[in-house]
Amino acid sequence: MPKEITSPLHQTFVENVKARRKQLKLRQEDVASRLGMTTQAYGQIENGRFAPGIELIGRVADALEMPASELFAGMHVAGGV
């Protein structure tokens, strides 16, 4: 059974990755190819079943032609920071 997204940070990442891919009019297959991984593996990232490490986050950002920090845009940190 797939893991649920429980972290707001992970949820923001997943939403932004999916939105950017659609903005670029790319298919999951296209992004997976840019990353050198299977469509199934990329789909797990985009569907929140796999939380990538920092290196893969950077590669996803490159594949989506955006700074990695933008993958977390809209994330609000507790305490208003």
HELIX and SHEET records of a PDB file:
HELIX    1   1 PRO A    8  GLN A   23  1                                  16    
HELIX    2   2 GLN A   28  LEU A   35  1                                   8    
HELIX    3   3 THR A   39  GLU A   46  1                                   8    
HELIX    4   4 ILE A   54  ALA A   63  1                                  10    
HELIX    5   5 ALA A   68  PHE A   72  5                                   5    
END                                                                             
